[in-house]
Amino acid sequence: MATERDVRQEVTDRILAALEQGTMPWRRGWTDDKQAAVGLPSNAATGRVYNGGNRMILLAAGMSAGYQDNRWLTFNQAKSLDGGVKKGEKGVAVEFWDKLPFWKRRDVTLEVDGKPVKLAESPAWENPVKVKLMNGREVPTKDISVVHDGKRHTWRQAEQVLSTLFSKAHTVFNVEQCNGLKIEPIQIRSDPEFGRAGYIVEGMKNDGVSLSHGGNRAFYNPGRDSVQMPHQDQFESNESYLGTLLHELGHATGHADRNSREFGGVFGSPEYAREELVAELTSAFVAAETGIGFGDENHAAYIGSWIEALGKDKHELFRAATAASKAADYLIERGKEVEQERSKGRGQEGGLEEAQAPELAALRKIWTEKGVSAERQEELLADIAAKAAPGAQVGPFRVPGRPTRQEGVER
C-alpha cells in the first residue's frame, strides 16, 4: 500500500535546508527582476489567488525556477484550456483541503427511534433542519441520534466533534511548463508600483494606525497601534523606505481590532521570532503585488529561531503562512479601498485635463521613476491647478476649474 504523501514535511524540509544556507526562498531581488509577473500566485483556470501555505509554496517555487508567470494549474486544467503540460516537466505539490462530514464516516451510525438509518442524499447546506432518509422519509435532525465509539451525540454536536478536515496532495504546473493554453498573456511589471504601496499606507492610516518619524529604528507598537519610522532621507532609496514601512504595517495587521494575532516575547524568544516570520512572509506576499521588496539586515538574527521552531513542528511554517496570507490580504484590501476612492474623484471638474495633455502621462512616469508616490503626484498637480486661473494654460496643461486641494496627506 502506497504511503500518503506528506506535503507539509516535504516543504518544511526544503525551507529548513534553505534557511540553514542563510537563504530565504520566498525572497526575490525585486529591483533586478523587471520581467516578473504582477500579482500573487493564482490558478490559471479559475483566476483564484492561492492562500496560506500554498501561496508560500508557489511563490518560492516560482522564484527558484525563475518563472516570469505567476499562474499555476493542474494537468487536467491544462487540458481543459486546450493545452497540455510539456513532456518531462515536474510539478509542485500543494495542499487541497476537504471536509469529511460525520454522516459519511464508516465508524458512525445514525439512529432514529433506536433503529439504524442512512441518508438518501447529502444535505443541501450545513446544519440542516431536516434530512431525507433512504426510505424516502424526511426527519428533523433533532430527532437523529449520532453514535460513535459507544457515545451518543446530537446532530449539531456531531458536526462540531466528528466531522473532520483532511488534506490531499495535488500537483500543479506553472503556465511556462505548458504548451497551447488558451489564456491571456501575463502582465509584466515595468517598475515597482509605488502608487499601490502608497495606497496601502494611507489605507492603514485610515484604519487607525498612526505613523511617526524620528530616531534610527523602525518598529510597530501594538499598545499604541503606531508605527515609528526613521526619516525617509535616512534610507538608501524610496523603495527601501516603503518596503520597511510595509513590513511594519504587516505587524499592525495583528492588532486585536484587525487579525488579532498574539504579540509577546522579547527579542530572540520563540514568540518574537514567530511574529517576525509572519511579517517576513507578509512582506513577500505584498512584494509580489507591488514589486517593492523588504531588505531586513537583521534577518540573520531570526533564522536560528526559525530553524529551531520549524524543526520541532512541521505545521509551524504553514501556520505562519496562513497568518501572513491574511495579513497581506488585509493590507492589499485597505489599499484598494483608497485606490477606489481616488478613482471616483478622477475626471471630475477641478483637475487637469489629461485627455488634452499627453505630456501629463510622461510627467507622471518621470515622477514615478524618481519615487514620487501617487498621493504626492496628485497633490503636486492640485498645486499647479490651484495656482492658476480657471481656463488658464499652464505649460502643457489646461486648467478647466479650480480644484479642491487634498487634505491630510503627510508631506
C-alpha positions as CSV (number, residue, x, y, z in Angstrom):
1,M,0.0,0.0,0.0
2,A,1.4,3.4,-1.0
3,T,2.3,5.8,1.8
4,E,0.3,9.0,1.7
5,R,2.4,12.0,0.7
6,D,3.2,14.4,3.5
7,V,3.4,17.8,1.7
8,R,4.0,19.8,4.9
9,Q,7.0,17.7,5.9
10,E,8.5,17.9,2.3
11,V,8.1,21.7,2.2
12,T,9.4,22.2,5.7
13,D,12.4,20.1,4.9
14,R,13.2,22.2,1.8
15,I,12.7,25.5,3.7
16,L,14.9,24.3,6.5
17,A,17.6,23.3,4.1
18,A,17.5,26.8,2.5
19,L,17.5,28.6,5.9
20,E,20.5,26.6,7.0
21,Q,22.3,28.0,4.0
22,G,21.2,31.5,5.0
23,T,18.7,31.8,2.1
24,M,15.1,32.8,2.4
25,P,13.5,31.0,-0.6
26,W,10.5,33.4,-0.7
27,R,12.6,36.4,-1.3
28,R,13.4,37.9,-4.6
29,G,15.8,40.7,-5.7
30,W,12.8,42.7,-6.9
31,T,14.8,45.6,-8.4
32,D,16.8,43.2,-10.6
33,D,13.7,41.3,-11.9
34,K,11.9,43.6,-14.3
35,Q,10.2,40.8,-16.2
36,A,8.3,39.3,-13.3
37,A,4.6,39.0,-13.5
38,V,2.5,41.3,-11.4
39,G,0.5,39.6,-8.6
40,L,0.4,36.7,-6.2
41,P,0.4,33.0,-7.3
42,S,-3.0,32.3,-8.8
43,N,-4.8,29.5,-10.6
44,A,-4.7,30.0,-14.4
45,A,-8.1,28.2,-14.9
46,T,-10.2,29.8,-12.1
47,G,-8.3,33.1,-11.5
48,R,-8.4,32.5,-7.8
49,V,-5.3,33.5,-5.7
50,Y,-3.7,30.8,-3.7
51,N,-3.8,31.3,0.1
52,G,-1.9,30.2,3.2
53,G,0.8,27.6,2.7
54,N,0.1,27.1,-1.0
55,R,0.8,30.8,-1.6
56,M,4.1,30.4,0.1
57,I,5.0,27.2,-1.7
58,L,4.2,28.5,-5.2
59,L,5.8,31.9,-4.6
60,A,9.1,30.2,-3.5
61,A,8.9,27.6,-6.3
62,G,8.3,30.2,-8.9
63,M,11.3,32.3,-7.7
64,S,13.5,29.2,-7.5
65,A,12.7,28.2,-11.1
66,G,12.9,31.7,-12.4
67,Y,9.3,31.7,-13.9
68,Q,8.0,35.0,-15.1
69,D,4.4,33.9,-15.0
70,N,2.7,33.7,-11.6
71,R,-0.1,31.4,-12.7
72,W,-0.4,27.6,-12.0
73,L,-2.8,24.8,-12.9
74,T,-3.3,21.1,-12.7
75,F,-2.7,18.6,-15.5
76,N,-6.4,18.3,-16.2
77,Q,-6.9,22.1,-16.0
78,A,-4.3,22.5,-18.7
79,K,-6.2,20.1,-20.9
80,S,-9.4,22.0,-20.3
81,L,-7.7,25.1,-21.7
82,D,-6.9,23.2,-24.9
83,G,-3.3,22.9,-23.9
84,G,-1.0,20.4,-22.0
85,V,2.0,20.0,-19.8
86,K,5.3,19.8,-21.7
87,K,6.9,16.3,-21.6
88,G,9.3,15.8,-18.8
89,E,8.1,18.7,-16.7
90,K,7.8,18.2,-12.9
91,G,5.1,19.8,-10.9
92,V,4.8,21.3,-7.4
93,A,2.8,19.6,-4.7
94,V,0.2,21.8,-3.0
95,E,-2.4,21.0,-0.3
96,F,-6.1,20.7,-1.1
97,W,-8.3,20.6,2.0
98,D,-11.7,19.0,2.1
99,K,-14.3,18.1,4.8
100,L,-15.5,14.6,5.6
101,P,-18.9,15.0,7.2
102,F,-19.6,12.8,10.2
103,W,-22.5,11.0,8.5
104,K,-20.1,9.7,5.8
105,R,-17.8,8.1,8.3
106,R,-17.8,4.3,8.5
107,D,-17.4,4.3,12.3
108,V,-20.5,6.4,12.8
109,T,-24.1,5.2,13.0
110,L,-27.3,7.3,12.6
111,E,-30.3,6.2,14.6
112,V,-34.0,7.3,14.7
113,D,-36.1,5.8,17.4
114,G,-33.3,3.5,18.3
115,K,-33.1,2.0,14.7
116,P,-30.1,2.5,12.3
117,V,-30.9,4.7,9.3
118,K,-29.0,6.1,6.3
119,L,-29.3,9.3,4.5
120,A,-30.6,9.2,0.9
121,E,-28.7,12.3,-0.1
122,S,-26.3,14.9,1.1
123,P,-27.9,17.8,3.0
124,A,-28.2,20.9,0.8
125,W,-26.4,23.0,3.5
126,E,-24.7,22.7,6.8
127,N,-26.7,22.4,10.0
128,P,-29.9,21.3,8.1
129,V,-33.3,21.3,9.9
130,K,-34.4,18.2,8.1
131,V,-32.8,15.4,6.1
132,K,-34.1,12.7,3.8
133,L,-33.6,9.0,4.7
134,M,-33.2,6.1,2.3
135,N,-36.8,5.0,2.9
136,G,-37.9,8.4,1.5
137,R,-39.0,9.8,4.9
138,E,-37.9,13.3,5.9
139,V,-37.0,13.6,9.6
140,P,-35.9,16.6,11.7
141,T,-32.2,16.4,12.6
142,K,-33.1,17.0,16.2
143,D,-34.7,13.5,16.2
144,I,-31.5,11.8,14.9
145,S,-29.0,10.3,17.4
146,V,-25.4,10.0,16.2
147,V,-23.5,7.1,17.7
148,H,-19.7,6.9,17.7
149,D,-17.4,4.8,19.8
150,G,-20.3,3.9,22.2
151,K,-21.2,7.6,22.7
152,R,-24.3,9.4,21.6
153,H,-24.3,12.9,20.1
154,T,-26.9,15.2,18.7
155,W,-26.6,16.3,15.1
156,R,-25.1,19.6,16.0
157,Q,-22.7,18.0,18.5
158,A,-21.6,15.6,15.8
159,E,-21.0,18.4,13.3
160,Q,-18.5,20.0,15.8
161,V,-16.7,16.9,17.1
162,L,-17.0,14.2,14.5
163,S,-16.8,16.0,11.1
164,T,-13.1,16.2,10.1
165,L,-10.9,18.1,7.7
166,F,-8.4,16.2,5.6
167,S,-5.8,17.2,3.1
168,K,-4.8,15.8,-0.3
169,A,-1.7,16.4,-2.3
170,H,-2.4,17.9,-5.7
171,T,0.3,18.6,-8.3
172,V,0.3,21.9,-10.2
173,F,2.4,23.2,-13.0
174,N,3.4,26.7,-13.9
175,V,2.0,28.1,-17.1
176,E,5.5,28.2,-18.5
177,Q,5.7,24.4,-18.2
178,C,2.7,24.1,-20.6
179,N,2.0,24.5,-24.3
180,G,-1.0,25.7,-26.2
181,L,-3.0,27.2,-23.3
182,K,-5.8,29.5,-24.4
183,I,-5.2,32.2,-21.8
184,E,-4.4,35.9,-21.7
185,P,-0.7,36.9,-21.7
186,I,0.8,37.9,-18.3
187,Q,1.1,41.5,-17.2
188,I,4.7,42.4,-16.9
189,R,5.9,44.7,-14.2
190,S,7.9,47.6,-15.6
191,D,8.8,49.3,-12.3
192,P,7.9,48.9,-8.6
193,E,4.3,50.2,-8.0
194,F,5.0,53.0,-5.6
195,G,1.4,54.2,-6.0
196,R,-0.1,51.0,-4.8
197,A,2.2,50.9,-1.8
198,G,1.2,54.5,-1.0
199,Y,-2.4,53.5,-1.1
200,I,-1.8,50.7,1.4
201,V,0.0,53.1,3.7
202,E,-2.9,55.6,3.5
203,G,-5.4,52.8,3.9
204,M,-3.8,51.6,7.1
205,K,-3.7,55.2,8.4
206,N,-7.4,55.5,7.7
207,D,-7.8,52.2,9.6
208,G,-6.4,53.8,12.7
209,V,-2.6,53.2,12.6
210,S,-0.6,56.3,13.5
211,L,2.7,56.9,11.7
212,S,5.6,58.9,13.2
213,H,9.1,59.7,12.1
214,G,12.3,60.1,14.0
215,G,15.1,58.1,15.6
216,N,17.1,55.2,14.0
217,R,14.7,52.3,14.5
218,A,11.6,51.0,12.6
219,F,9.1,49.3,14.8
220,Y,5.4,48.7,15.5
221,N,3.9,49.4,18.9
222,P,0.8,47.3,19.4
223,G,-0.2,49.1,22.6
224,R,-0.4,52.4,20.8
225,D,-1.3,51.0,17.4
226,S,1.5,53.1,16.0
227,V,4.5,52.7,13.6
228,Q,7.7,54.5,14.3
229,M,10.0,55.1,11.3
230,P,13.3,56.8,10.7
231,H,13.0,59.8,8.4
232,Q,12.8,58.9,4.7
233,D,16.1,60.6,3.8
234,Q,17.8,58.1,6.1
235,F,17.1,55.3,3.8
236,E,19.1,54.4,0.7
237,S,16.1,54.7,-1.6
238,N,12.4,55.4,-1.6
239,E,11.8,51.7,-2.3
240,S,13.8,50.7,0.8
241,Y,11.8,53.2,2.9
242,L,8.4,51.9,1.6
243,G,9.5,48.2,1.9
244,T,10.4,48.7,5.6
245,L,7.2,50.7,6.2
246,L,5.1,47.9,4.6
247,H,6.9,45.4,6.8
248,E,5.9,47.2,10.0
249,L,2.3,47.6,8.7
250,G,2.3,43.9,8.4
251,H,2.9,43.7,12.1
252,A,0.0,46.2,12.6
253,T,-2.5,43.7,11.0
254,G,-2.0,41.6,14.1
255,H,-3.8,44.2,16.3
256,A,-6.8,43.0,18.3
257,D,-9.1,45.1,16.1
258,R,-7.8,43.5,12.9
259,N,-6.5,39.9,12.6
260,S,-5.8,39.6,16.3
261,R,-2.5,37.8,16.5
262,E,-0.7,37.3,19.8
263,F,2.1,39.7,20.4
264,G,4.6,38.9,23.1
265,G,8.1,37.8,24.0
266,V,11.4,39.7,23.9
267,F,13.9,39.8,21.1
268,G,15.2,36.3,20.5
269,S,12.3,34.5,22.1
270,P,10.2,31.9,20.1
271,E,7.2,34.2,20.3
272,Y,9.1,37.2,18.9
273,A,10.6,35.0,16.1
274,R,7.2,33.6,15.2
275,E,5.7,37.1,14.7
276,E,8.8,38.1,12.6
277,L,8.2,35.1,10.4
278,V,4.6,36.1,9.8
279,A,5.8,39.7,9.0
280,E,8.6,38.3,6.7
281,L,6.1,36.2,4.7
282,T,3.6,39.1,4.7
283,S,6.3,41.3,3.1
284,A,7.0,38.6,0.5
285,F,3.3,38.4,-0.4
286,V,2.9,42.2,-0.6
287,A,6.1,42.5,-2.7
288,A,4.5,40.1,-5.2
289,E,1.7,42.5,-5.6
290,T,3.7,45.8,-5.6
291,G,7.2,44.8,-6.6
292,I,8.5,46.6,-3.5
293,G,10.8,44.2,-1.6
294,F,11.9,44.4,2.0
295,G,15.6,44.0,2.8
296,D,15.9,43.4,6.6
297,E,19.6,43.4,7.5
298,N,18.6,41.8,10.9
299,H,17.0,38.7,9.4
300,A,20.0,36.6,10.3
301,A,19.1,37.1,14.0
302,Y,15.8,35.3,13.4
303,I,17.0,32.4,11.2
304,G,18.3,30.4,14.1
305,S,15.0,30.7,15.9
306,W,13.0,29.8,12.8
307,I,15.1,26.7,12.2
308,E,14.6,25.6,15.7
309,A,10.8,26.1,15.6
310,L,10.3,24.5,12.1
311,G,12.5,21.6,13.1
312,K,10.2,20.8,16.0
313,D,6.8,21.2,14.2
314,K,6.1,20.8,10.5
315,H,2.9,22.8,10.9
316,E,4.6,25.9,12.3
317,L,5.6,27.2,8.8
318,F,2.1,26.7,7.5
319,R,0.5,28.4,10.5
320,A,2.8,31.4,9.8
321,A,2.0,31.3,6.1
322,T,-1.8,31.3,6.8
323,A,-1.5,34.2,9.2
324,A,0.7,36.1,6.6
325,S,-1.7,35.4,3.8
326,K,-4.5,37.0,5.9
327,A,-2.2,39.9,6.8
328,A,-1.2,40.6,3.2
329,D,-4.8,40.4,2.1
330,Y,-5.8,42.9,4.8
331,L,-3.1,45.4,3.6
332,I,-4.0,44.9,0.0
333,E,-7.7,45.4,0.6
334,R,-7.1,48.6,2.6
335,G,-5.0,49.9,-0.4
336,K,-7.8,49.0,-2.8
337,E,-10.3,51.0,-0.8
338,V,-8.2,54.1,-1.1
339,E,-7.5,53.5,-4.8
340,Q,-11.2,53.2,-5.5
341,E,-12.0,56.4,-3.7
342,R,-9.3,58.2,-5.7
343,S,-10.6,56.8,-9.0
344,K,-14.0,58.1,-8.2
345,G,-12.7,61.6,-8.0
346,R,-10.6,61.5,-11.2
347,G,-12.2,63.1,-14.2
348,Q,-14.3,65.4,-12.1
349,E,-14.1,69.2,-12.6
350,G,-11.2,70.8,-10.9
351,G,-8.4,68.6,-12.1
352,L,-6.0,68.9,-15.1
353,E,-7.5,67.6,-18.3
354,E,-5.3,64.6,-19.1
355,A,-7.1,63.9,-22.4
356,Q,-5.8,67.2,-23.8
357,A,-2.3,66.8,-22.3
358,P,-0.4,63.7,-23.3
359,E,2.6,65.3,-21.7
360,L,1.0,64.7,-18.3
361,A,1.4,60.9,-18.6
362,A,5.1,61.5,-19.4
363,L,5.4,63.7,-16.3
364,R,3.7,61.1,-14.1
365,K,6.2,58.5,-15.4
366,I,9.2,60.7,-14.5
367,W,7.8,61.3,-11.1
368,T,7.2,57.6,-10.5
369,E,10.7,56.7,-11.7
370,K,12.0,59.2,-9.1
371,G,10.0,57.5,-6.4
372,V,7.3,60.2,-6.0
373,S,4.2,58.5,-4.5
374,A,0.8,58.6,-6.2
375,E,-0.6,60.7,-3.4
376,R,2.2,63.3,-3.8
377,Q,1.7,63.4,-7.5
378,E,-1.9,64.2,-7.1
379,E,-1.0,66.9,-4.6
380,L,1.6,68.5,-7.0
381,L,-1.0,68.5,-9.8
382,A,-3.5,70.1,-7.5
383,D,-1.0,72.7,-6.6
384,I,-0.5,73.6,-10.3
385,A,-4.2,73.9,-10.9
386,A,-4.8,75.8,-7.6
387,K,-2.3,78.5,-8.5
388,A,-3.7,79.1,-12.0
389,A,-6.9,80.9,-13.1
390,P,-9.7,78.7,-14.4
391,G,-9.2,78.1,-18.1
392,A,-5.5,79.1,-18.0
393,Q,-2.8,77.2,-19.9
394,V,0.0,76.1,-17.6
395,G,2.8,74.6,-19.8
396,P,1.2,71.6,-21.5
397,F,-1.8,71.6,-19.2
398,R,-5.2,73.4,-19.4
399,V,-7.0,74.1,-16.2
400,P,-10.8,73.8,-16.5
401,G,-11.6,74.8,-13.0
402,R,-10.2,75.4,-9.5
403,P,-9.8,72.0,-7.7
404,T,-10.3,71.2,-4.1
405,R,-6.9,70.8,-2.5
406,Q,-6.3,67.4,-0.9
407,E,-6.2,67.3,2.8
408,G,-4.4,65.1,5.3
409,V,-1.5,63.9,3.1
410,E,1.7,63.6,5.0
411,R,4.5,65.5,3.3
